[in-house]
Amino acid sequence: MYNVTILEFFVRAIPEAFLFVFSTYTFSKVSIDKRKYLLSSVFMAISAFVIRSLPIHFGVHTMLALIALIVINVSINKFEVVKATQAVIITFIVELICEGLNFIIIQYVLRININLVFEDVRYKLLYSSPSLLIFGCLVSAIYFILLKRNKLR
């Protein structure tokens, strides 16, 4: 079981949910519907919080979050199932790469013991923020390139 504090919910889960939904819009090449975007992001944040609070092994929550994001995109944002699945998989791969780079920098460049980072919520939030920031910048850049080229439907 992964213990999620209220601080983590507000500082990490909510921004991450908004960013993940934004990225699925981007990778699906769909213009953002503000109302649906807001609604689906809130549902994703709540889903992530509930999933991470379940008494399951670490890693299983990632698969459940994938499924939740697909279901949210299909039911709320009205994405086609295949398009939603592709966008969610791309989202998680790109986020995984960003987190991997962040992990390498923390452990091998900064020489910080990763176990100590995960023991303290404040350190975990601080040191996990760069990967989310990098991911957000990357997805935003892609979205605005698509927008400028009129590739969004």
DSSP file (Angstrom, degrees, kcal/mol; ACC not computed):
  #  RESIDUE AA STRUCTURE BP1 BP2  ACC     N-H-->O    O-->H-N    N-H-->O    O-->H-N    TCO  KAPPA ALPHA  PHI   PSI    X-CA   Y-CA   Z-CA
    1    1 A M              0   0    0      0, 0.0     2,-0.6     0, 0.0    52,-0.1   0.000 360.0 360.0 360.0 140.0    0.0    0.0    0.0
    2    2 A Y        -     0   0    0     50,-1.0     2,-0.5    52,-0.6    54,-0.0  -0.917 360.0-138.8-107.0 113.7    1.2    3.5   -0.9
    3    3 A N        -     0   0    0     -2,-0.6     2,-0.6    50,-0.0    50,-0.1  -0.615  17.7-165.0 -78.1 122.8    0.3    6.0    1.7
    4    4 A V        -     0   0    0     -2,-0.5     2,-0.1    45,-0.1    -2,-0.0  -0.935   5.6-152.6-110.5 122.2   -0.8    9.3    0.2
    5    5 A T     >  -     0   0    0     -2,-0.6     4,-2.0     1,-0.1     5,-0.1  -0.461  28.4-112.7 -86.8 164.1   -1.0   12.3    2.4
    6    6 A I  H  > S+     0   0    0      1,-0.2     4,-2.3     2,-0.2     5,-0.2   0.874 119.7  56.9 -62.2 -37.3   -3.3   15.3    1.8
    7    7 A L  H  > S+     0   0    0      1,-0.2     4,-2.9     2,-0.2     5,-0.3   0.924 107.1  47.9 -59.9 -45.2   -0.2   17.4    1.0
    8    8 A E  H  >>S+     0   0    0      1,-0.2     5,-2.3     2,-0.2     4,-2.3   0.871 108.7  55.5 -63.3 -36.8    0.7   14.9   -1.7
    9    9 A F  I  <>S+     0   0    0     -4,-2.0     5,-2.2     3,-0.2    -2,-0.2   0.941 116.6  34.6 -61.7 -46.7   -2.8   15.0   -3.1
   10   10 A F  I  <5S+     0   0    0     -4,-2.3    -2,-0.2     3,-0.2    -1,-0.2   0.861 125.8  38.8 -78.8 -35.5   -2.8   18.8   -3.4
   11   11 A V  I  <5S+     0   0    0     -4,-2.9    -3,-0.2    -5,-0.2    -2,-0.2   0.815 135.9   9.5 -86.8 -31.5    0.8   19.3   -4.4
   12   12 A R  I  X5S+     0   0    0     -4,-2.3     4,-2.4    -5,-0.3     5,-0.2   0.804 123.0  50.1-114.3 -52.7    1.4   16.3   -6.7
   13   13 A A  I  ><S+     0   0    0     -5,-2.3     4,-2.4     2,-0.2    -3,-0.2   0.896 111.4  46.4 -65.2 -43.8   -1.8   14.4   -7.6
   14   14 A I  H  ><S+     0   0    0     -5,-2.2     4,-2.3    -6,-0.2     5,-0.2   0.964 116.7  42.4 -66.9 -51.2   -4.0   17.4   -8.7
   15   15 A P  H  > S+     0   0    0      0, 0.0     4,-2.3     0, 0.0    -2,-0.2   0.904 115.5  51.6 -60.6 -37.8   -1.3   19.0  -10.9
   16   16 A E  H  X S+     0   0    0     -4,-2.4     4,-2.9     2,-0.2    -2,-0.2   0.903 108.9  50.4 -63.8 -41.7   -0.4   15.6  -12.3
   17   17 A A  H  X S+     0   0    0     -4,-2.4     4,-2.4     2,-0.2     5,-0.2   0.928 111.4  47.5 -63.3 -45.5   -4.0   14.8  -13.1
   18   18 A F  H  X S+     0   0    0     -4,-2.3     4,-2.2     1,-0.2    -1,-0.2   0.906 114.9  47.1 -61.4 -40.8   -4.5   18.1  -14.9
   19   19 A L  H  X S+     0   0    0     -4,-2.3     4,-2.5    -5,-0.2    -2,-0.2   0.897 111.0  50.3 -69.3 -40.9   -1.2   17.4  -16.8
   20   20 A F  H  X S+     0   0    0     -4,-2.9     4,-1.9     2,-0.2    -2,-0.2   0.911 112.9  45.9 -65.1 -42.0   -2.1   13.8  -17.7
   21   21 A V  H  X S+     0   0    0     -4,-2.4     4,-1.9     2,-0.2    -1,-0.2   0.916 112.7  51.5 -66.5 -41.3   -5.5   14.8  -19.1
   22   22 A F  H  X S+     0   0    0     -4,-2.2     4,-2.4    -5,-0.2    -2,-0.2   0.907 109.3  50.8 -58.8 -42.4   -3.8   17.7  -21.0
   23   23 A S  H  X S+     0   0    0     -4,-2.5     4,-3.3     1,-0.2     5,-0.2   0.858 106.4  53.5 -68.2 -33.6   -1.3   15.3  -22.4
   24   24 A T  H  X S+     0   0    0     -4,-1.9     4,-1.1     2,-0.2    -1,-0.2   0.879 109.4  49.1 -69.2 -34.7   -4.0   12.9  -23.6
   25   25 A Y  H  X>S+     0   0    0     -4,-1.9     5,-2.5     2,-0.2     4,-0.6   0.935 114.4  47.1 -62.0 -45.2   -5.7   15.8  -25.4
   26   26 A T  H ><5S+     0   0    0     -4,-2.4     3,-1.2     1,-0.2    -2,-0.2   0.950 113.7  44.4 -62.6 -51.6   -2.3   16.6  -26.9
   27   27 A F  H 3<5S+     0   0    0     -4,-3.3    -1,-0.2     1,-0.3    -2,-0.2   0.661 114.1  51.0 -73.2 -14.2   -1.4   13.1  -28.0
   28   28 A S  H 3<5S-     0   0    0     -4,-1.1    -1,-0.3    -5,-0.2    -2,-0.2   0.510 108.6-128.5 -91.3  -8.0   -4.9   12.6  -29.4
   29   29 A K  T <<5 +     0   0    0     -3,-1.2   124,-2.4    -4,-0.6     2,-0.4   0.914  59.0 144.2  59.0  46.9   -4.6   15.8  -31.3
   30   30 A V      < -     0   0    0     -5,-2.5    -1,-0.2   122,-0.2    -2,-0.1  -0.941  53.5-116.7-116.9 136.0   -7.9   17.1  -29.9
   31   31 A S        -     0   0    0     -2,-0.4     2,-0.4     1,-0.1   122,-0.0  -0.400  42.7-100.0 -66.2 147.6   -8.6   20.7  -29.0
   32   32 A I        -     0   0    0     -2,-0.1     2,-0.8     1,-0.0    -1,-0.1  -0.556  23.3-155.0 -78.2 127.8   -9.3   21.2  -25.3
   33   33 A D     >  -     0   0    0     -2,-0.4     4,-3.1     1,-0.2     5,-0.2  -0.914  15.1-150.7 -95.4 109.3  -13.0   21.5  -24.2
   34   34 A K  H  > S+     0   0    0     -2,-0.8     4,-2.5     1,-0.2     5,-0.2   0.854  90.3  47.6 -55.8 -43.4  -12.5   23.4  -20.9
   35   35 A R  H  > S+     0   0    0      2,-0.2     4,-2.3     1,-0.2    -1,-0.2   0.934 116.7  42.4 -65.7 -46.0  -15.5   22.0  -19.1
   36   36 A K  H  > S+     0   0    0      2,-0.2     4,-2.9     1,-0.2     5,-0.3   0.874 113.5  54.0 -67.3 -36.9  -14.7   18.4  -20.0
   37   37 A Y  H  X S+     0   0    0     -4,-3.1     4,-2.1     2,-0.2    -2,-0.2   0.931 111.0  44.8 -62.2 -46.7  -11.0   19.0  -19.3
   38   38 A L  H  X S+     0   0    0     -4,-2.5     4,-2.1    -5,-0.2    -2,-0.2   0.937 115.9  46.8 -63.2 -47.8  -11.7   20.3  -15.8
   39   39 A L  H  X S+     0   0    0     -4,-2.3     4,-2.3     1,-0.2    -2,-0.2   0.925 114.2  46.1 -62.0 -47.1  -14.2   17.6  -15.0
   40   40 A S  H  X S+     0   0    0     -4,-2.9     4,-2.2     1,-0.2    -1,-0.2   0.847 111.1  53.3 -68.5 -32.7  -12.0   14.8  -16.2
   41   41 A S  H  X S+     0   0    0     -4,-2.1     4,-2.3    -5,-0.3    -1,-0.2   0.901 109.4  48.1 -67.9 -40.7   -8.9   16.2  -14.4
   42   42 A V  H  X S+     0   0    0     -4,-2.1     4,-2.3     2,-0.2     5,-0.2   0.927 112.9  48.2 -64.6 -44.5  -10.8   16.3  -11.1
   43   43 A F  H  X S+     0   0    0     -4,-2.3     4,-2.6     1,-0.2    -2,-0.2   0.884 111.5  50.9 -62.9 -37.4  -12.0   12.7  -11.6
   44   44 A M  H  X S+     0   0    0     -4,-2.2     4,-2.8     2,-0.2    -2,-0.2   0.903 109.4  50.0 -67.4 -40.4   -8.5   11.6  -12.5
   45   45 A A  H  X S+     0   0    0     -4,-2.3     4,-2.2     2,-0.2    -2,-0.2   0.929 114.1  44.7 -62.9 -45.1   -7.1   13.3   -9.3
   46   46 A I  H  X S+     0   0    0     -4,-2.3     4,-2.6     2,-0.2     5,-0.2   0.917 113.6  50.6 -65.1 -43.0   -9.7   11.6   -7.1
   47   47 A S  H  X S+     0   0    0     -4,-2.6     4,-3.1    -5,-0.2     5,-0.2   0.923 110.5  49.0 -60.2 -45.1   -9.1    8.3   -9.0
   48   48 A A  H  X S+     0   0    0     -4,-2.8     4,-2.6     1,-0.2    -1,-0.2   0.904 111.4  50.0 -62.0 -41.7   -5.4    8.5   -8.5
   49   49 A F  H  X S+     0   0    0     -4,-2.2     4,-1.0    -5,-0.2    -2,-0.2   0.932 114.5  43.7 -62.6 -46.4   -5.8    9.2   -4.8
   50   50 A V  H  X S+     0   0    0     -4,-2.6     4,-0.6     2,-0.2     3,-0.4   0.925 114.4  49.7 -65.7 -45.1   -8.2    6.3   -4.3
   51   51 A I  H >< S+     0   0    0     -4,-3.1     3,-1.1     1,-0.2    -2,-0.2   0.918 110.9  48.8 -61.7 -44.2   -6.0    3.9   -6.3
   52   52 A R  H 3< S+     0   0    0     -4,-2.6   -50,-1.0     1,-0.3    -1,-0.2   0.719 108.4  55.7 -69.6 -19.7   -2.8    4.8   -4.5
   53   53 A S  H 3< S+     0   0    0     -4,-1.0    -1,-0.3    -3,-0.4    -2,-0.2   0.565  85.1 106.2 -87.3  -9.1   -4.7    4.3   -1.2
   54   54 A L  S << S-     0   0    0     -3,-1.1     2,-2.2    -4,-0.6   -52,-0.6  -0.375  84.5-111.6 -70.2 148.6   -5.7    0.8   -2.0
   55   55 A P  S    S+     0   0    0      0, 0.0     2,-0.3     0, 0.0    -1,-0.1  -0.431  75.6 122.3 -79.8  68.1   -3.9   -2.1   -0.3
   56   56 A I        -     0   0    0     -2,-2.2     3,-0.1    -5,-0.2   -54,-0.1  -0.836  69.0 -85.2-125.4 163.3   -2.1   -3.3   -3.4
   57   57 A H    >>  -     0   0    0     -2,-0.3     3,-1.6     1,-0.1     4,-0.7  -0.338  54.0 -93.1 -67.9 148.1    1.5   -3.8   -4.4
   58   58 A F  T 34 S+     0   0    0      1,-0.2    -1,-0.1     2,-0.2    -6,-0.0  -0.403 114.2  33.3 -60.3 133.1    3.4   -0.8   -5.7
   59   59 A G  T >> S+     0   0    0     -2,-0.1     4,-1.1    -3,-0.1     3,-0.6  -0.177  97.8  81.6 109.6 -38.2    3.2   -0.8   -9.5
   60   60 A V  H <> S+     0   0    0     -3,-1.6     4,-2.1     1,-0.2     5,-0.2   0.855  85.1  62.5 -65.7 -33.6   -0.3   -2.3   -9.7
   61   61 A H  H 3X S+     0   0    0     -4,-0.7     4,-2.3     1,-0.2    -1,-0.2   0.811  96.5  59.3 -62.6 -28.2   -1.6    1.2   -9.1
   62   62 A T  H <> S+     0   0    0     -3,-0.6     4,-2.3     2,-0.2    -1,-0.2   0.928 105.9  46.6 -66.3 -44.3    0.0    2.4  -12.3
   63   63 A M  H  X S+     0   0    0     -4,-1.1     4,-2.2     1,-0.2    -2,-0.2   0.903 113.0  49.3 -64.0 -40.8   -2.0   -0.1  -14.4
   64   64 A L  H  X S+     0   0    0     -4,-2.1     4,-2.6     1,-0.2    -1,-0.2   0.879 110.0  51.4 -66.1 -36.7   -5.2    0.9  -12.6
   65   65 A A  H  X S+     0   0    0     -4,-2.3     4,-2.6     2,-0.2    -2,-0.2   0.886 107.6  53.3 -67.1 -38.2   -4.4    4.5  -13.2
   66   66 A L  H  X S+     0   0    0     -4,-2.3     4,-2.1     2,-0.2    -2,-0.2   0.948 111.8  45.0 -57.5 -49.3   -3.9    3.8  -16.9
   67   67 A I  H  X S+     0   0    0     -4,-2.2     4,-2.7     1,-0.2    -2,-0.2   0.909 112.1  52.0 -62.8 -43.1   -7.3    2.1  -17.1
   68   68 A A  H  X S+     0   0    0     -4,-2.6     4,-2.7     1,-0.2    -1,-0.2   0.914 109.8  48.9 -60.5 -43.6   -8.9    4.9  -15.1
   69   69 A L  H  X S+     0   0    0     -4,-2.6     4,-2.3     2,-0.2    -1,-0.2   0.880 111.7  49.3 -66.8 -37.3   -7.5    7.6  -17.5
   70   70 A I  H  X S+     0   0    0     -4,-2.1     4,-2.3    -5,-0.2     5,-0.2   0.949 112.8  47.2 -63.7 -48.0   -8.7    5.6  -20.5
   71   71 A V  H  X S+     0   0    0     -4,-2.7     4,-2.9     1,-0.2     5,-0.3   0.903 112.7  49.6 -61.4 -42.0  -12.2    5.2  -19.0
   72   72 A I  H  X>S+     0   0    0     -4,-2.7     4,-2.6    -5,-0.2     5,-1.2   0.915 111.9  48.0 -63.8 -43.0  -12.3    8.9  -18.1
   73   73 A N  H  <5S+     0   0    0     -4,-2.3     6,-2.4     3,-0.2    -2,-0.2   0.866 116.1  43.6 -67.4 -35.1  -11.2   10.0  -21.6
   74   74 A V  H  <5S+     0   0    0     -4,-2.3     4,-0.3     4,-0.2    -2,-0.2   0.926 122.4  36.4 -74.0 -45.0  -13.7    7.7  -23.3
   75   75 A S  H  <5S+     0   0    0     -4,-2.9    -2,-0.2    -5,-0.2    -3,-0.2   0.898 132.0  22.2 -80.3 -40.5  -16.6    8.5  -21.0
   76   76 A I  T  <5S+     0   0    0     -4,-2.6    -3,-0.2    -5,-0.3    -2,-0.1   0.905 131.5  36.0 -93.6 -48.8  -16.1   12.3  -20.3
   77   77 A N  S   <S-     0   0    0     -5,-1.2    -3,-0.2   -41,-0.1    -4,-0.1   0.552  98.0-131.4 -85.6  -7.2  -14.0   13.5  -23.2
   78   78 A K        +     0   0    0     -4,-0.3    -4,-0.2    -6,-0.3     2,-0.2   0.829  46.0 162.4  60.9  36.2  -15.7   11.3  -25.7
   79   79 A F        -     0   0    0     -6,-2.4    -1,-0.2    -9,-0.1     2,-0.1  -0.528  47.5-101.7 -77.2 152.1  -12.4   10.0  -27.2
   80   80 A E     >  -     0   0    0     -2,-0.2     4,-3.0     1,-0.1     5,-0.2  -0.472  33.3-116.8 -67.6 149.2  -12.5    6.9  -29.3
   81   81 A V  H  > S+     0   0    0      1,-0.2     4,-2.6     2,-0.2     5,-0.2   0.910 114.1  46.1 -58.2 -46.0  -11.2    3.9  -27.2
   82   82 A V  H  > S+     0   0    0      2,-0.2     4,-2.6     1,-0.2    -1,-0.2   0.923 114.6  47.5 -64.6 -44.1   -8.2    3.2  -29.5
   83   83 A K  H  > S+     0   0    0      2,-0.2     4,-2.4     1,-0.2    -2,-0.2   0.906 113.6  48.0 -63.7 -42.6   -7.3    6.9  -29.6
   84   84 A A  H  X S+     0   0    0     -4,-3.0     4,-2.4     2,-0.2    -2,-0.2   0.911 112.1  49.4 -64.5 -42.6   -7.6    7.2  -25.8
   85   85 A T  H  X S+     0   0    0     -4,-2.6     4,-2.4    -5,-0.2    -2,-0.2   0.927 112.2  47.5 -63.6 -45.8   -5.6    4.1  -25.2
   86   86 A Q  H  X S+     0   0    0     -4,-2.6     4,-2.5     1,-0.2     5,-0.2   0.931 113.3  48.3 -60.3 -46.3   -2.8    5.3  -27.5
   87   87 A A  H  X S+     0   0    0     -4,-2.4     4,-2.4     1,-0.2    -2,-0.2   0.888 112.3  48.6 -64.1 -39.8   -2.7    8.7  -25.9
   88   88 A V  H  X S+     0   0    0     -4,-2.4     4,-2.5     2,-0.2    -1,-0.2   0.906 111.6  49.0 -68.2 -41.8   -2.6    7.3  -22.4
   89   89 A I  H  X S+     0   0    0     -4,-2.4     4,-2.2     2,-0.2    -2,-0.2   0.931 113.0  47.1 -64.3 -44.5    0.2    4.9  -23.3
   90   90 A I  H  X S+     0   0    0     -4,-2.5     4,-2.7     2,-0.2     5,-0.2   0.916 111.3  53.4 -60.9 -42.8    2.2    7.7  -24.9
   91   91 A T  H  X S+     0   0    0     -4,-2.4     4,-2.5     1,-0.2    -2,-0.2   0.936 111.3  44.0 -56.8 -49.5    1.5    9.8  -21.8
   92   92 A F  H  X S+     0   0    0     -4,-2.5     4,-2.3     2,-0.2    -1,-0.2   0.845 112.8  51.8 -70.1 -32.9    2.8    7.2  -19.4
   93   93 A I  H  X S+     0   0    0     -4,-2.2     4,-2.3     2,-0.2    -1,-0.2   0.940 112.5  45.2 -66.5 -46.2    5.9    6.4  -21.5
   94   94 A V  H  X S+     0   0    0     -4,-2.7     4,-2.4     2,-0.2    -2,-0.2   0.916 114.7  48.5 -64.2 -42.5    6.9   10.1  -21.8
   95   95 A E  H  X S+     0   0    0     -4,-2.5     4,-2.7    -5,-0.2    -1,-0.2   0.896 109.9  52.8 -63.8 -39.7    6.2   10.6  -18.0
   96   96 A L  H  X S+     0   0    0     -4,-2.3     4,-2.4     2,-0.2    -2,-0.2   0.902 109.2  48.8 -61.9 -41.9    8.3    7.4  -17.3
   97   97 A I  H  X S+     0   0    0     -4,-2.3     4,-2.5     2,-0.2    -2,-0.2   0.924 111.7  49.2 -63.4 -44.6   11.2    8.8  -19.3
   98   98 A C  H  X S+     0   0    0     -4,-2.4     4,-2.1     1,-0.2    -2,-0.2   0.909 113.3  46.4 -61.7 -42.6   11.0   12.2  -17.5
   99   99 A E  H  X S+     0   0    0     -4,-2.7     4,-2.6     2,-0.2    -1,-0.2   0.867 110.7  53.4 -67.9 -35.9   10.9   10.4  -14.1
  100  100 A G  H  X S+     0   0    0     -4,-2.4     4,-2.4     2,-0.2    -2,-0.2   0.917 109.7  47.3 -63.5 -44.3   13.8    8.2  -15.2
  101  101 A L  H  X S+     0   0    0     -4,-2.5     4,-2.3     2,-0.2    -2,-0.2   0.912 112.9  49.4 -62.2 -42.4   15.9   11.2  -16.1
  102  102 A N  H  X S+     0   0    0     -4,-2.1     4,-2.6     2,-0.2    -2,-0.2   0.913 110.2  51.0 -62.2 -43.3   15.0   12.9  -12.8
  103  103 A F  H  X S+     0   0    0     -4,-2.6     4,-2.8     1,-0.2     5,-0.3   0.915 109.7  49.9 -60.8 -45.1   15.9    9.7  -10.9
  104  104 A I  H  X>S+     0   0    0     -4,-2.4     4,-2.8     1,-0.2     5,-1.0   0.909 111.9  48.2 -61.4 -43.1   19.3    9.5  -12.7
  105  105 A I  I  X>S+     0   0    0     -4,-2.3     5,-3.1     3,-0.2     4,-0.9   0.929 114.0  46.3 -64.1 -45.3   20.0   13.1  -11.9
  106  106 A I  I  <5S+     0   0    0     -4,-2.6     6,-2.5     3,-0.2    -2,-0.2   0.944 123.0  33.2 -62.0 -48.4   19.0   12.8   -8.2
  107  107 A Q  I  <5S+     0   0    0     -4,-2.8    -2,-0.2     4,-0.2    -3,-0.2   0.894 132.2  23.1 -80.8 -40.7   21.0    9.6   -7.6
  108  108 A Y  I  <5S+     0   0    0     -4,-2.8    -3,-0.2    -5,-0.3    -2,-0.1   0.776 129.7  34.1-103.8 -28.9   24.0    9.9   -9.9
  109  109 A V  I  <<S+     0   0    0     -5,-1.0    -3,-0.2    -4,-0.9    -4,-0.1   0.908 131.5  29.2 -90.2 -52.1   24.6   13.6  -10.5
  110  110 A L  S   <S-     0   0    0     -5,-3.1    -3,-0.2    -6,-0.2    -4,-0.2   0.662  97.0-139.8 -80.9 -15.9   23.4   15.0   -7.1
  111  111 A R        +     0   0    0     -6,-0.4     2,-0.4     1,-0.2    -4,-0.2   0.906  43.7 156.6  56.6  47.1   24.5   11.8   -5.3
  112  112 A I        -     0   0    0     -6,-2.5     2,-0.5     3,-0.0    -1,-0.2  -0.875  50.7-112.5-103.4 134.0   21.4   11.9   -3.0
  113  113 A N    >>  -     0   0    0     -2,-0.4     4,-1.4     1,-0.2     3,-0.6  -0.527  22.5-153.2 -67.4 115.0   20.3    8.6   -1.5
  114  114 A I  H 3> S+     0   0    0     -2,-0.5     4,-1.9     1,-0.2    -1,-0.2   0.799  91.7  60.9 -63.6 -30.2   16.9    7.9   -3.2
  115  115 A N  H 3> S+     0   0    0      1,-0.2     4,-0.7     2,-0.2    -1,-0.2   0.878 103.6  50.1 -65.1 -37.1   15.7    5.9   -0.2
  116  116 A L  H <> S+     0   0    0     -3,-0.6     4,-0.9     1,-0.2     3,-0.4   0.860 107.1  55.5 -67.9 -35.2   16.0    8.9    2.0
  117  117 A V  H >< S+     0   0    0     -4,-1.4     3,-0.6     1,-0.2     7,-0.4   0.919 108.5  47.0 -62.4 -43.8   14.1   11.0   -0.5
  118  118 A F  H 3< S+     0   0    0     -4,-1.9    -1,-0.2     1,-0.2    -2,-0.2   0.610 102.7  64.6 -78.1 -11.0   11.1    8.6   -0.4
  119  119 A E  H 3< S+     0   0    0     -4,-0.7     2,-0.5    -3,-0.4    -1,-0.2   0.776  99.6  55.0 -79.8 -26.5   11.0    8.4    3.4
  120  120 A D  S <X S-     0   0    0     -4,-0.9     4,-2.6    -3,-0.6     5,-0.2  -0.938  71.8-149.5-114.5 123.5   10.1   12.1    3.8
  121  121 A V  H  > S+     0   0    0     -2,-0.5     4,-2.6     1,-0.2     5,-0.2   0.876  98.2  53.4 -57.3 -41.2    7.0   13.5    2.0
  122  122 A R  H  > S+     0   0    0      1,-0.2     4,-2.3     2,-0.2    -1,-0.2   0.923 111.8  44.1 -63.8 -43.9    8.6   16.9    1.7
  123  123 A Y  H  > S+     0   0    0      2,-0.2     4,-3.2     1,-0.2     5,-0.3   0.901 112.3  53.6 -65.7 -40.3   11.7   15.6    0.0
  124  124 A K  H  X S+     0   0    0     -4,-2.6     4,-1.4    -7,-0.4    -2,-0.2   0.922 111.9  44.3 -60.7 -44.7    9.7   13.3   -2.2
  125  125 A L  H  X S+     0   0    0     -4,-2.6     4,-0.9    -5,-0.2    -1,-0.2   0.907 116.0  47.8 -66.0 -41.7    7.5   16.2   -3.4
  126  126 A L  H  < S+     0   0    0     -4,-2.3     3,-0.4    -5,-0.2    -2,-0.2   0.946 116.7  40.5 -64.4 -50.2   10.6   18.5   -3.9
  127  127 A Y  H  < S+     0   0    0     -4,-3.2     4,-0.3     1,-0.2    -1,-0.2   0.648 114.3  52.3 -79.9 -14.7   12.7   16.0   -5.8
  128  128 A S  H  X S+     0   0    0     -4,-1.4     4,-1.2    -5,-0.3     3,-0.4   0.618  91.0  79.6 -91.9 -13.3    9.8   14.6   -7.9
  129  129 A S  H  X S+     0   0    0     -4,-0.9     4,-2.5    -3,-0.4     5,-0.2   0.868  82.0  61.2 -63.4 -39.5    8.7   18.0   -9.1
  130  130 A P  H  > S+     0   0    0      0, 0.0     4,-2.8     0, 0.0     5,-0.2   0.890 102.8  51.5 -57.9 -37.8   11.4   18.5  -11.8
  131  131 A S  H  > S+     0   0    0     -3,-0.4     4,-2.4    -4,-0.3    -2,-0.2   0.904 111.6  46.9 -65.8 -39.0   10.1   15.4  -13.7
  132  132 A L  H  X S+     0   0    0     -4,-1.2     4,-2.5     2,-0.2    -1,-0.2   0.889 113.0  49.5 -67.3 -39.1    6.6   16.8  -13.6
  133  133 A L  H  X S+     0   0    0     -4,-2.5     4,-2.5     2,-0.2    -2,-0.2   0.917 112.1  47.2 -65.4 -45.0    7.8   20.2  -14.7
  134  134 A I  H  X S+     0   0    0     -4,-2.8     4,-2.5    -5,-0.2    -2,-0.2   0.928 113.1  49.5 -61.8 -45.4    9.9   18.7  -17.6
  135  135 A F  H  X S+     0   0    0     -4,-2.4     4,-2.7    -5,-0.2     5,-0.2   0.924 111.3  49.4 -59.9 -45.7    6.9   16.6  -18.6
  136  136 A G  H  X S+     0   0    0     -4,-2.5     4,-2.4     1,-0.2    -2,-0.2   0.901 111.7  47.8 -61.9 -42.7    4.6   19.7  -18.5
  137  137 A C  H  X S+     0   0    0     -4,-2.5     4,-2.3     2,-0.2    -1,-0.2   0.911 113.2  48.6 -64.8 -42.6    7.0   21.8  -20.6
  138  138 A L  H  X S+     0   0    0     -4,-2.5     4,-2.2     2,-0.2    -2,-0.2   0.940 114.4  43.8 -63.4 -49.0    7.4   19.0  -23.2
  139  139 A V  H  X S+     0   0    0     -4,-2.7     4,-2.7     1,-0.2    -2,-0.2   0.895 113.4  52.0 -66.1 -39.8    3.7   18.3  -23.6
  140  140 A S  H  X S+     0   0    0     -4,-2.4     4,-2.6    -5,-0.2     5,-0.2   0.914 109.1  50.4 -62.0 -42.8    2.9   22.1  -23.7
  141  141 A A  H  X S+     0   0    0     -4,-2.3     4,-2.0     1,-0.2    -2,-0.2   0.926 112.1  47.0 -61.1 -44.9    5.5   22.6  -26.4
  142  142 A I  H  X S+     0   0    0     -4,-2.2     4,-2.5     2,-0.2    -2,-0.2   0.922 112.1  50.8 -62.9 -43.9    4.0   19.7  -28.4
  143  143 A Y  H  X S+     0   0    0     -4,-2.7     4,-2.5     1,-0.2    -2,-0.2   0.927 111.7  46.3 -60.9 -45.7    0.4   21.1  -27.9
  144  144 A F  H  X S+     0   0    0     -4,-2.6     4,-2.3     2,-0.2    -1,-0.2   0.818 110.9  52.7 -71.2 -29.3    1.3   24.6  -29.0
  145  145 A I  H  X S+     0   0    0     -4,-2.0     4,-1.9    -5,-0.2    -1,-0.2   0.930 112.2  45.7 -66.1 -45.3    3.2   23.3  -32.1
  146  146 A L  H  <>S+     0   0    0     -4,-2.5     5,-3.0     2,-0.2     6,-0.5   0.894 113.4  50.2 -62.7 -39.9    0.1   21.3  -33.0
  147  147 A L  H ><5S+     0   0    0     -4,-2.5     3,-1.2     1,-0.2    -2,-0.2   0.919 110.4  48.8 -64.1 -44.4   -2.1   24.3  -32.4
  148  148 A K  H 3<5S+     0   0    0     -4,-2.3    -1,-0.2     1,-0.3    -2,-0.2   0.842 113.0  47.5 -65.2 -34.4    0.1   26.5  -34.5
  149  149 A R  T 3<5S-     0   0    0     -4,-1.9    -1,-0.3    -5,-0.1    -2,-0.2   0.341 111.9-120.4 -89.3   6.6    0.1   24.0  -37.4
  150  150 A N  T < 5S+     0   0    0     -3,-1.2    -3,-0.2    -4,-0.2    -2,-0.1   0.880  70.6 135.8  56.3  41.4   -3.7   23.6  -37.1
  151  151 A K      < +     0   0    0     -5,-3.0     2,-0.3    -6,-0.1    -4,-0.2   0.431  39.7  96.8 -96.8  -2.1   -3.3   19.8  -36.4
  152  152 A L              0   0    0     -6,-0.5  -122,-0.2     1,-0.1  -123,-0.1  -0.687 360.0 360.0 -90.5 141.0   -5.9   19.8  -33.6
  153  153 A R              0   0    0   -124,-2.4  -123,-0.2    -2,-0.3    -1,-0.1   0.419 360.0 360.0-107.0 360.0   -9.4   18.7  -34.3
